Amino acid sequence: MESSGIEPTGYSSRPLCARLNAQVDLPPLLAALAAIEPAQWQPHFNQHYFNGDWSGVALIAPADASSELAPGTGPAVQRPAWLNDSRWQQGLGHLPLAIRSARLLRLGPGAQIHEHRDYDLGGPDADLRLHIPLLSPEQVDFMLEGQRIPMRAGECWFLDLERPHSVDNHDQLPRIHLVLDCRPTPWLLDAVAAGLATTPATGEGRRARALAEFRRWLSASPLACWELQALTDVEQFIDRTLALAAAQELLLDRQQVLAAMRQGRQRWSDQWKV
């Protein structure tokens, strides 16, 4: 499945990602989300991994979790926000999941989650992490092993987050996902496998490789590096980048270049200095 960017790499034998063909009832989930009180949102425990607002609400958590949003290995415990609102169960009622952790995770406008790996998801018997976007603004870049994952509200995605990933919210609205850690039951493994065949062929994998090849070409092309570094206008920078890539028969698109710039134009500039 090269065209959808979901082939395995050296980090894991699991696929990079898959959109499950699973029925999620979004309206009751959004209604339950609206009932969450502001005081219920707690800052994420990984304080060094983000800038801005990255917070959450525990719905189900392992008994031995060190904090409300932290992972654990103990039995799953349903928290008040889950027990007191049946709309969570209603929204997920068609999914036969063995849930060990369920969290609402919010990334506020302008907030960033730095690249990291979720090492608790490693190992052949580790939980599988599912993301169900509830509020999913357009200008959010969820990057997984260098590829932008185009998740939309109401979809259910498996993501292999043992691999390097980061998130940048460039929108004016918060991004809120319902994140489920589930046991790798036969049903879920089959659902992930089936999702591979229907995950949209976005071309993210090909474009990620083209971007990597373009960066390698730039590292050996000092005149092109200096030309790009001299451009201060964003549109001129994008247009010239696309033209240089096309001259090397490398397929990039405007959104991909813009996403890379949003991750930090200085990072691009530093990488291209010779």
N, C-alpha and C positions, 0 to 999 in steps of 0.2 A: 504493500500500500504506500508506495513512495510518494504519490501525488498528494496524499493527505498528511504526510509528515508524522506517521504514527509507527514507523518501524522501530524495533528495539535498537538500543545502542549498548555501549559497554557498561553503563551504570546498573542495568537491571535486565532480567529476562522478560519483564513485563513490557507491554506496549507503552509508548510515550503517553498516549491519551486515547480515549474513545468516547463518543457520544452515545449513551445508551438509548435503545429503543424502549424507553420506559415511560409510563404514564404518570406525570406529575400534575396534580390538581392545584394550579397556581393561585386562584382566587382565595381559597381558605388559608393558604400559607401567607399571602399578603395581608389578609385580615388579622391573622394571629400576630404577624410582625407589627402591624399598626398598634396593637394592644400592648406592646412592650413599653414599659415606662423608661424615661431617660436615665433614671438612677440605676437601672438594671445593667446598663452597659459598663463593662469593666475593661480597663486597659489590658492589652495583650501582655503576656508574661515575658515575651522575648523583647525586652526594652531596647536592646542594642540593634535590633533588626529593622527598625522602621523610623520614619519621620512623619510627624503629623498624627492624625487620629487613626489608630488601628485598635479596635476594641471588639468585644464580643459578649454574648450571653450564652451560658451553658444551659442546654436543654436536657441532655443526657451526658453523664461523665463517668469515667471509671472510678470505683470506690477509692482507689489509692492515688488519685491525681493530686499533685502537690498544690495546685490552685484550680480555680474555677475552669480555666481554659486549657490547662496543661494535659498532656497525654498520661496514660497509665496502663497497667495490665490487669487490674482487678475487675470484679464484676461491674456491669453497667448499672448506674443508679439514675433514675429519672428525677430531674430537678423540678421545683415548683412551676416554672414557666411552661414546662411540658405537661405536667400533671393537671394543671389548672385550665388548660386550653386544649380542647379536643380537636381543634382545627389543625394542629400539627399532625396528629395521627390521620385526620381526614385527608389532608393533602398528600400524604405518603401512603395512603391505605392500599394502593394497588402494587406496592413494591414489597415483595417478601424478603426484607433485609434483616440480617442479624446485626442490629446497630449497637455498637459499644460506646460511641461518642457522637453527640449531635450538638453543633454549636452554630450560632449566628455570628458571622464575622463581618465587621463593617470597616471599610477603608474610606475615610472622609475625603472631601474635595482637596486636591493638591497633595495628598499623602502618598508616601512611598514605602513599599516593603522591599528591603534590599535583597540582593540575590543570596540565597541560602539553600540548604537541603534539609529535608525532614528525615533525620536518621532513624526515627522510631518506626518508619515504614519499611525498613530494610528487612531482609530475611524471607524465606519461602512461605512462612506461616503468618507474615505480618498482615495487619488489617489493610483493606483497600479503602482509599479516600475518595469520596464522591463530592462533587461540587454541584449545587443546585442554585444558580443565580436567581435571586428574588428581585433585586434592583440592579440593573446592569447598564450603566450609562455608556454612550458610544465611545467616549475618549478615555477608556481604560485599557491599558496594555498589560495583559497577563502573559508573561514570557516564560516559557518552559523549555529549558535546554536550547535557548536561542531562537525559539519559535513562538510566534504570537498565537495564542489559543482563542478563537473567536466564540466565546460562550455567550448565549443569549438567555434572557429571563425565561424560566420555566423548563429549560433543558436540564438534563442530568448527565454529568460528565465524570468519567473516571480519569484521574490524573496521577501519573507516577511521580509524586513529589519528593521521592528520594533523590531525584535529579535536581540540578540547579534551576531555581526559578525565582522570579521577582514580579512585583506588581507596581504599576504607577497609575494613579488616578489623576488625570489631567482635566477631568470634568468639573462642573460646578455642583454636581450632585453626588451623594455617597454611593458607593458600591457595597451591596450587602449580599452575601452568599450564605446559604444553609450548607454547612460542611458536615458530612457524615463519615465516620470511620466504621467500617463494616467488616465482619468476618468473611473470609474468602470462600463462601459456600458454593456448591456446584451451580446453583441458580445464578449467582452474581458473576462467577467466572464465565459461564455461558453467555450472560448478558454483555459482558465486556467483549468477548470474542465476537458476538453477533454485531456489536456496535462498531467494530473495526470496519466491517464491510459497508456500513452506511454512514460513517463519519464523513462530513462534507469534504470533498477533494478541493481544499482551498489553495493548494499549491504552496502552503507555508514551508513545507520541507524543502522543495526545490529552491524557493526564494531565499531561505536561510543559507543554503549551500552556496547560492550565487553571491549573497552578501559576503560570506566568508572568503570566497574566491576573489571578489572585488577588493576586499581589504588586503589580501595577499598581493594582488597586482599593484595596489597603491603603495605598499611597503617597498616595492622595487621600482617605483616611478616617482622620483622626487619632484619633477616639474609639475605633475598632476597634483601631488600633495600640496605644494606651495600655492598652486592656483586655487584649490578649494579653500585653503586656510585664509586666503586673501578676500574671499567673498563674505560680506557682512549681511547681505540681504538673503533672507531665508528662502524665498522662491528661486532666486538665482542659484543658491547653493544646491537646492533640490534638482533644478533643471540641469545644472552642469553635472551633478552626480549621475543622473539618469543617462545623460548623453555619453559620459565616459564609460559607464557600464555597458551601454548598448554597443559602443565601439569595440568592446571586448567580447561581444556576443553573450553578455550576461543579462538575464532577465530580472530586473528589479522593478518595483512600482513605487508610486509616490507615497502611499500610506506606509510602506515598509521603511522607506528612507526617513519619513517623518517620525515613525515610531522609534527608530534608532537614534534620531536626533533628540527626541524627548527623553531617552535614557541618559542623555548627557552629551551635548555637542562637544564639550571640552574633551570627553573621553575619546570621541572620534578623532578630534584634532590631535590629541596627544599620540594616539595610535599611529597616525599618518605622518608624524614628524620624522625626519631622517637626519 
